[in-house]
Amino acid sequence: MTTLAELVDAAAADDADREALVFADGERLTTGALAARSEELATGLLSAGVGPGDRVALLLPASADLVALLLAVTRVGAVAVPVNARYRAGEVHHVLAHSGAALVVTAAPAPGTPDLPALAAAAQDSGPTPELRAHLDVADLRGRTDPAAVAAATAGTRVRDAAVLVYTSGTTAAPKGALISHEALVRLAAGIAERMALTSDDRVWTAIPLFHGGGITFTVASLTAGAAFVHPGWFDPATTPALLETERITVALAAFETIWMPVLDAPDTPDRDLSAIRLVMAVGVPERLRTMAQRLPRAVHVSCVAMTESSAFLALGRLDDPPEARLTTGGHPMPGMSCRVVDPDTGADVPAGVPGELLFRGPTAFDGYFRDPAATAATIDAQGWVHTGDLVTLDDDGRLTFRSRLKDMLKVGGENVSAAEIENHLLTHPAVGVVAVVAAPDARYVEVPAAFVQLAPGARVTAEELVAHCVGAVASFRVPRYVRFVSDWPMSGTKVRKVELRERIAADLATAGVTEAPRPPAVSA
C-alpha cells in the first residue's frame, strides 16, 4: 500500500517517458514530468508555509497543474480540497470557510473560461474566512525544487492520513466535506484497474470534473495502470467525438447520461472512427443504458453504483457479466468492500431482490464528514457501516442495483412512489432525452409527481402527450400531474439539483395560485 506521492513516483520510475496526462488544450505530461511537477509545486507549498494537516483549496480548471498540485498537496502531508469551478461566490465561501483552508490556489483564466481568481476573491469578500492565510496563483508555486525538503515532508505522510476533502454534490442540502484517505484512493484505483482490465495500452477519457471524486479516482486509476488519462478540460459535447477519435480512446468513463447522450447525439459522431473504444462506463435506467449500448455495439458497456463516501465506485460491472446484467445492474462490490441491504425502518437485512437501504464498509470508505460529528455519527454506525440513504436491490449473484434515493421517494396520497420508476417509464417515449421527476405540493395528495423534461434532439411532444404516455401504463398515483420542458439543468457537479427543481415547481404553482393538481385523463383516483 502506498501514498499518492509514492504511486506517482513509482510510475515515473517504471517508465518516465510514458504519457500520463492529455488535456484538450494541448498540454501533455509524461509520468516523469508529472512526478517532477508535483515535486516542484510541493516545494512551493512548503515555502508558502503549508504543513501536515493543512487544507489547501484548489480552485482551478481541469488541467495538468490541477492534477500535479493535488499530488503536491498530499506529498507534503496536507489535504487537498478540490473546489467546484461551477460554484458561485457564496458556495465557494462555504467551502473555504468550512474546510478551514489555509491556502486557496487559482490560475489565470484562459480565453473563454471562467475567471476563477476573481471568483476566489469574491468568495473571500462574501464572508469571513479566518483560517485562510493566502490566495496564490499556481504560477507563484513554480520556479524551484528542494528535493530534500520535499522528501522529508513526504516521509511523514501515512496511507491512513486524509488525502482529499471532497465536498459532496449537495443535491438535497448544503455540501458536506468527505474525508478520503490515501489508502482509500489507492485501493479503489487498483480495484478499478483490475475490474476494467486497464493496461498501459489504454487511453482513458472522462469529462467528469477533476473537483469530483470520480474524476480524481479515474485519474489515479489510470496512473496505477500506466494508462494515458485524457480530459477535455471544459466539456463540450460538440468537440468530444473528434477528441475520442484523435486520441484513439479505448475506455470512455462517461458516467452520466447528461454527459454521454449529448456526445452520442453530436451530428458528427456517426462519421467518427470510434472503433478503438473497448469499454464504456455509464449509469442510467435500463432503457437508456440499452440505447447507449446500441449506439456503440462493439464496446462492452458496464454500469456502477458510486458515491463520494465510497471514494467513487462502490460497485462496478464485470466485463464478463452477461450483457443484460451489465445493463440492468450496478455490478458487484469493489474488492474488499462489504455491502448489506436492510429494511430502512428495522435495520434487518432483506432478501435478494427486495429493495432496501444500502450499507457498506471497507477500505475505500470515507473517514467521516469534516467538522460535522453529528452528520458523521448519523451516517457511520458503531460497527463501521456507512448508511447511504440509497434504495437498492441485491440480486442472487451479489450485484447491486440503484433504485432511488430514500429522500427521492414521493408520498402520493399515502402511496410510496420512486421518482426513478416514473423517470424510467418516461424515457421509453422517443421524444424524451433527459428527465427528472420531483414532488410538487398538493392540497389533496400532499405531493404529486412533476416531470422536468429535456427533449431528444429534433423531437417534439406536448405535456399532454407525455401524460397520456403514462396513463394506463403505470399506476395512477405515478402519473405526472405536471410536465415542464427545460433546455438546461441546475447542476451540482455532475448531478441534477432536484432541490432546485422542487423549489421551481412549487414557486410556479404558488404564483399561478394552483393548490391542487389536475387529474390526468381517465384517472379517477
C-alpha positions in Angstrom: 0.0 0.0 0.0 1.3 3.4 -0.9 0.5 7.1 -0.7 -0.4 9.1 -3.8 3.1 10.6 -3.9 4.7 7.1 -3.8 2.3 6.0 -6.5 3.3 8.7 -9.0 7.0 8.3 -8.1 6.7 4.5 -8.8 5.0 5.2 -12.1 7.8 7.6 -13.1 10.5 5.1 -12.0 8.8 2.4 -14.1 8.7 4.4 -17.3 9.3 8.1 -17.1 8.6 8.6 -20.8 5.1 7.1 -20.8 2.3 9.6 -21.5 0.3 10.2 -18.3 -1.9 13.2 -18.9 -3.5 14.7 -22.0 -5.7 17.8 -21.9 -7.6 19.2 -24.9 -5.8 22.5 -24.6 -2.7 20.6 -25.9 -0.9 20.1 -22.7 0.6 16.6 -22.3 2.7 15.3 -19.4 4.7 12.1 -19.1 4.8 10.2 -15.8 8.3 11.6 -15.2 7.2 15.2 -15.9 4.1 14.7 -13.7 6.2 13.5 -10.8 8.7 16.4 -11.3 6.0 19.0 -11.5 4.3 17.7 -8.3 7.7 17.9 -6.5 8.2 21.5 -7.8 4.8 22.5 -6.6 5.4 20.7 -3.3 8.5 22.9 -2.8 6.4 26.0 -3.4 3.8 24.8 -0.9 6.4 24.3 1.7 7.8 27.8 1.0 4.3 29.1 1.5 4.2 27.6 5.0 1.9 24.6 4.2 2.3 21.8 6.7 0.9 18.4 7.6 -2.9 18.5 8.0 -3.4 21.9 6.4 -6.2 22.2 4.0 -5.3 23.6 0.6 -8.3 24.7 -1.6 -7.8 24.1 -5.3 -9.9 26.3 -7.5 -8.5 25.6 -10.9 -9.8 24.4 -14.3 -9.2 20.8 -15.2 -5.6 20.8 -16.2 -2.2 19.2 -15.7 -1.5 21.8 -13.0 -4.6 20.7 -11.1 -3.5 17.1 -11.1 0.1 17.9 -10.2 -1.0 20.3 -7.4 -3.3 17.7 -5.9 -0.4 15.3 -5.8 1.9 18.0 -4.4 -0.5 18.9 -1.6 -0.8 15.3 -0.5 3.0 14.9 -0.9 3.7 17.3 1.9 1.1 15.8 4.2 -1.6 18.4 3.6 -5.1 17.8 2.5 -6.3 18.8 -1.0 -9.7 20.5 -1.2 -10.9 20.5 -4.8 -13.4 23.3 -5.3 -16.3 23.1 -7.8 -15.3 25.5 -10.5 -19.0 26.0 -11.3 -19.8 27.3 -7.9 -20.9 30.9 -7.2 -19.1 33.1 -4.7 -21.3 32.2 -1.8 -20.8 28.5 -2.4 -17.0 28.8 -2.7 -17.0 30.8 0.5 -18.8 27.9 2.2 -16.1 25.5 1.2 -13.2 27.9 2.1 -14.7 28.7 5.5 -16.0 25.2 6.4 -12.8 23.4 5.4 -10.7 25.9 7.2 -8.5 26.2 4.1 -5.1 27.7 4.9 -4.4 28.5 1.2 -6.5 28.8 -1.9 -4.8 28.3 -5.2 -6.2 29.5 -8.6 -4.8 30.1 -12.1 -5.1 32.9 -14.6 -8.1 32.2 -16.9 -7.6 31.1 -20.4 -9.7 33.0 -23.1 -13.3 32.0 -22.9 -13.1 30.3 -19.5 -14.3 31.5 -16.1 -12.2 33.9 -14.1 -11.5 31.7 -11.1 -9.1 34.1 -9.3 -11.9 36.7 -9.4 -14.3 34.1 -8.1 -12.0 33.3 -5.2 -11.7 36.9 -4.4 -15.4 37.4 -4.4 -15.8 34.4 -2.1 -13.5 36.0 0.4 -15.4 39.2 0.2 -18.7 37.5 0.8 -17.9 36.4 4.4 -15.1 35.7 6.9 -12.5 33.0 6.2 -10.5 33.3 9.4 -8.1 30.4 8.7 -7.3 31.4 5.2 -3.7 32.8 5.1 -3.2 33.4 1.4 -4.6 33.3 -2.1 -2.0 32.4 -4.6 -1.7 31.7 -8.4 -0.3 28.3 -9.2 2.5 30.1 -11.0 3.6 31.5 -7.6 4.4 28.0 -6.5 6.7 27.3 -9.5 10.3 28.0 -10.1 12.4 25.9 -7.8 12.8 22.4 -6.4 14.1 21.3 -3.0 14.1 17.5 -3.1 15.4 17.1 0.4 12.7 19.2 2.0 10.0 17.6 -0.1 11.3 14.1 0.8 11.3 14.9 4.5 7.7 16.1 4.3 6.7 13.1 2.2 8.3 10.7 4.7 5.9 11.8 7.4 2.7 11.0 5.3 0.9 7.8 6.1 -1.5 5.8 4.0 -4.3 6.3 6.5 -3.9 10.1 6.5 -6.5 12.2 4.8 -5.5 12.9 1.2 -8.5 14.9 -0.1 -11.5 16.6 1.4 -14.2 16.3 -1.3 -17.4 18.3 -0.9 -20.4 16.2 -1.8 -22.7 17.4 -4.6 -25.3 19.0 -2.4 -28.3 17.8 -4.5 -30.6 18.0 -1.4 -28.7 20.1 1.1 -25.6 22.2 1.7 -22.4 20.3 0.6 -20.6 18.3 3.3 -16.9 17.6 3.2 -16.0 13.9 3.0 -12.5 13.0 4.2 -10.9 10.4 2.0 -7.6 8.8 2.8 -4.6 7.9 0.6 -5.4 4.2 1.2 -9.0 4.6 0.1 -8.0 6.3 -3.2 -5.1 3.9 -3.9 -7.0 0.8 -3.2 -10.0 1.8 -5.2 -7.8 2.8 -8.1 -6.2 -0.6 -8.0 -9.7 -2.2 -8.0 -10.8 -0.2 -10.9 -7.7 -1.1 -12.9 -8.3 -4.7 -12.2 -12.1 -4.7 -12.8 -11.7 -2.8 -16.1 -8.6 -4.7 -17.2 -6.7 -1.5 -17.7 -3.2 -1.7 -19.1 -0.5 0.7 -20.4 -2.1 0.3 -23.9 -5.3 2.0 -22.7 -6.2 5.6 -23.2 -8.9 6.6 -20.7 -11.2 9.5 -21.4 -13.6 11.2 -19.0 -15.3 14.6 -18.8 -16.1 14.2 -15.1 -14.7 17.4 -13.5 -11.5 16.9 -11.5 -13.0 18.5 -8.4 -15.4 15.5 -8.4 -14.5 12.3 -6.5 -14.9 10.3 -9.7 -12.6 12.5 -11.7 -9.9 12.2 -9.0 -10.3 8.4 -8.7 -10.2 7.9 -12.5 -7.0 9.9 -12.7 -5.4 7.8 -10.0 -6.7 4.5 -11.6 -5.1 5.5 -15.0 -1.8 6.3 -13.2 -2.0 2.9 -11.4 -2.4 1.0 -14.7 0.1 3.1 -16.7 -2.7 4.2 -19.0 -2.9 7.7 -20.5 -5.6 9.9 -18.9 -7.3 12.2 -21.4 -9.6 15.0 -20.3 -11.3 17.8 -22.3 -10.9 20.5 -19.7 -14.2 22.3 -20.1 -16.6 19.7 -21.5 -18.2 20.4 -24.9 -20.1 17.5 -26.4 -19.7 19.1 -29.9 -15.9 18.7 -29.8 -15.8 15.4 -27.9 -16.3 13.0 -30.9 -13.2 14.4 -32.6 -11.2 14.1 -29.4 -12.3 10.5 -28.9 -11.2 9.7 -32.4 -8.0 11.7 -32.5 -6.7 10.4 -29.2 -7.8 6.8 -30.0 -9.7 6.5 -26.7 -10.1 2.9 -25.6 -12.0 3.4 -22.3 -14.8 6.0 -22.1 -15.7 6.8 -18.5 -18.8 8.8 -19.4 -20.5 8.1 -16.1 -23.7 10.2 -16.6 -26.2 10.3 -19.4 -26.1 14.1 -19.2 -22.5 13.7 -20.5 -22.7 10.7 -22.8 -26.0 11.2 -24.6 -25.1 14.7 -26.0 -21.8 13.1 -27.3 -23.7 10.3 -28.9 -26.2 12.8 -30.4 -23.5 15.1 -31.8 -24.0 15.4 -35.5 -20.5 14.1 -36.5 -20.5 11.1 -34.1 -21.7 8.6 -36.8 -18.8 9.7 -39.1 -16.1 9.4 -36.5 -13.9 6.3 -36.1 -14.6 5.3 -32.5 -13.6 1.6 -33.1 -10.8 1.9 -30.5 -13.3 2.2 -27.7 -13.5 -1.2 -26.0 -15.3 -0.2 -22.8 -17.9 2.4 -21.8 -19.0 3.1 -18.3 -22.2 4.9 -17.8 -25.2 4.9 -15.4 -28.9 5.4 -16.1 -32.1 3.5 -16.2 -32.1 0.2 -18.2 -33.9 1.7 -21.2 -31.3 4.5 -21.5 -28.4 2.1 -20.9 -29.6 -0.2 -23.7 -30.0 2.8 -26.0 -26.4 4.0 -25.3 -25.1 0.5 -25.7 -26.8 0.1 -29.1 -25.0 3.3 -30.3 -21.6 1.7 -29.8 -22.3 -2.0 -30.2 -18.7 -3.2 -30.4 -17.8 -1.8 -27.0 -18.5 -3.6 -23.7 -20.8 -1.4 -21.6 -20.9 -1.5 -17.8 -22.6 0.4 -15.1 -21.9 1.1 -11.4 -23.1 2.2 -8.0 -21.0 5.2 -6.8 -20.9 7.9 -4.2 -18.3 10.3 -2.7 -18.4 8.4 0.6 -17.0 5.3 -1.1 -14.4 7.3 -2.9 -16.4 6.9 -6.2 -17.2 3.3 -7.3 -18.7 1.1 -4.6 -19.8 -1.5 -7.2 -18.9 -1.9 -10.9 -20.0 -4.4 -13.6 -17.5 -7.1 -14.6 -16.5 -7.3 -18.2 -17.6 -11.0 -18.4 -21.0 -10.4 -16.9 -23.9 -11.2 -19.2 -24.9 -8.2 -21.3 -28.3 -7.9 -19.6 -26.7 -7.9 -16.1 -24.3 -5.2 -17.2 -27.2 -3.0 -18.4 -29.6 -3.6 -15.6 -27.5 -3.7 -12.5 -24.7 -1.7 -11.0 -22.4 -4.7 -10.8 -20.5 -6.4 -8.0 -19.0 -4.6 -5.0 -15.4 -3.5 -5.5 -12.6 -5.6 -4.0 -12.5 -5.6 -0.2 -15.9 -3.9 0.2 -18.8 -5.4 2.1 -22.4 -4.4 1.4 -25.7 -5.0 3.0 -29.3 -4.2 2.0 -31.5 -3.5 5.0 -35.1 -2.5 5.8 -34.9 1.3 6.4 -37.2 1.0 9.4 -36.0 -2.1 11.2 -32.4 -2.4 10.1 -32.9 -6.0 9.3 -31.3 -7.5 6.2 -33.8 -8.0 3.4 -33.9 -11.0 0.9 -32.3 -10.8 -2.5 -34.4 -8.7 -4.9 -36.2 -6.8 -2.2 -35.4 -3.0 -2.1 -33.7 -1.7 1.0 -31.2 0.8 2.2 -27.6 0.2 1.1 -25.0 -0.1 3.8 -21.3 -0.6 3.2 -17.9 -0.7 4.9 -14.3 -1.5 3.9 -11.0 0.1 2.9 -12.4 2.6 0.3 -15.0 4.1 2.7 -14.5 7.7 3.7 -13.4 8.6 7.2 -16.3 10.9 8.1 -17.6 14.4 7.4 -15.1 17.1 8.2 -16.1 19.2 11.3 -19.5 17.6 11.3 -19.6 14.9 14.0 -23.4 14.8 14.1 -23.6 14.0 10.3 -20.8 11.5 10.7 -22.5 9.8 13.6 -25.8 9.7 11.7 -24.0 8.1 8.7 -21.4 5.7 10.1 -22.7 3.4 12.8 -20.8 1.8 15.7 -19.9 -1.2 13.6 -18.4 1.0 10.8 -21.3 0.5 8.4 -21.9 3.6 6.2 -25.7 4.2 5.9 -26.1 5.7 2.4 -29.7 6.7 2.2 -29.8 4.9 -1.2 -32.6 2.4 -2.0 -31.0 -0.6 -3.8 -31.6 -4.2 -4.5 -29.0 -7.0 -4.3 -29.5 -10.0 -6.6 -28.7 -13.7 -6.0 -25.3 -13.3 -7.7 -24.3 -10.4 -5.4 -24.9 -7.5 -7.9 -26.2 -4.2 -6.6 -28.7 -2.1 -8.4 -29.5 1.5 -7.5 -33.3 2.2 -7.4 -33.7 5.7 -5.8 -32.6 7.9 -3.0 -34.7 7.3 0.0 -35.2 11.1 0.0 -36.1 10.8 -3.7 -39.3 9.0 -2.8 -42.7 10.7 -3.2 -45.6 10.2 -0.8 -48.6 10.5 -3.1 -51.8 10.2 -1.1 -50.1 7.7 1.2 -48.5 5.7 -1.6 -44.7 5.4 -1.8 -43.6 6.4 -5.3 -40.0 6.2 -6.6 -39.1 9.1 -8.8 -36.8 6.8 -10.7 -39.7 4.5 -11.6 -41.5 7.4 -13.3 -38.3 8.6 -15.0 -37.7 5.1 -16.2 -41.1 4.9 -18.0 -41.0 8.5 -19.4 -37.6 7.6 -21.0 -39.5 4.9 -23.1 -41.0 7.8 -25.1 -38.8 8.5 -28.1 -39.1 12.3 -27.7 -37.7 12.3 -24.1 -34.0 13.0 -23.9 -33.4 13.6 -20.2 -36.0 13.6 -17.4 -36.1 14.4 -13.7 -39.1 13.8 -11.5 -39.7 15.6 -8.3 -42.5 16.2 -5.8 -44.9 19.1 -6.3 -47.0 20.2 -3.3 -50.7 19.3 -3.5 -53.6 20.1 -1.2 -55.3 16.8 -1.8 -52.5 14.3 -2.0 -49.8 16.2 -0.1 -47.5 15.8 -3.1 -47.7 14.6 -6.6 -45.2 13.9 -9.4 -43.9 16.7 -11.6 -41.6 15.8 -14.5 -39.0 18.1 -15.9 -38.1 17.0 -19.5 -35.4 17.9 -21.9 -36.4 16.7 -25.4 -34.2 14.5 -27.6 -32.6 16.4 -30.5 -35.2 17.4 -33.1 -38.1 15.8 -31.1 -41.4 17.5 -30.4 -44.1 16.4 -27.9 -46.6 18.1 -25.7 -47.1 17.8 -22.0 -50.5 16.2 -22.6 -48.9 13.5 -24.8 -46.3 12.6 -22.2 -49.0 12.4 -19.5 -51.0 10.2 -21.9 -48.0 8.0 -22.4 -48.1 7.2 -18.7 -51.8 6.7 -18.3 -52.7 3.1 -18.3 -49.0 2.1 -18.3 -48.2 3.0 -14.7 -50.3 3.2 -11.6 -52.5 6.4 -11.5 -50.6 7.8 -8.5 -47.4 7.5 -10.5 -48.7 9.6 -13.5 -47.0 13.0 -13.6 -49.5 15.7 -12.9 -47.2 18.5 -14.2 -44.7 18.5 -17.1 -42.2 21.3 -17.6 -39.8 21.4 -20.5 -36.2 22.6 -20.0 -33.2 23.2 -22.2 -30.7 23.0 -19.4 -30.4 21.8 -15.8 -29.4 23.2 -12.4 -26.3 21.1 -11.8 -24.1 20.4 -8.8 -21.0 18.9 -10.2 -22.5 16.2 -12.4 -25.8 15.7 -10.8 -29.1 17.5 -11.3 -30.0 19.5 -8.3 -33.5 18.2 -7.7 -33.9 20.5 -4.7 -33.9 23.5 -7.2 -36.5 21.7 -9.4 -38.8 21.2 -6.4 -38.4 24.8 -5.5 -39.1 25.8 -9.1 -42.4 23.9 -9.5 -43.6 25.0 -6.0 -42.9 28.6 -6.9 -44.6 28.2 -10.3 -47.7 26.7 -8.7 -47.8 29.4 -5.9 -47.5 32.2 -8.5 -50.4 30.6 -10.5 -52.5 30.1 -7.4 -52.7 26.3 -8.1 -53.1 24.3 -4.9 -54.5 21.0 -6.3 -53.2 19.2 -9.4 -55.4 18.4 -12.4 -56.3 14.7 -12.8 -54.9 13.0 -15.8 -57.3 11.7 -18.5 -59.1 8.5 -17.5 -57.7 8.7 -13.9 -60.4 8.6 -11.3 -58.1 8.4 -8.2 
